[in-house]
């Protein structure tokens, strides 16, 4: 399985298939984040505050 992750094009995986798997992964990741926010609202609120502070202090 590790070799499959290291070299995905070795097995003839198309870009469309890779994009489909990536979209599925990102959807599941967002669902997990939303669930975590519902389960731990205080920690999620603190994490959002830290993220906002990072974005405010970031220089372009």
Secondary structure, DSSP 8 states (H G I E B T S, - for coil): -HHHHH-GGGGT--HHHHHHHHHHHHHHHHHHHHHHHHH-HHHHHHHHHHHHHHHHH---
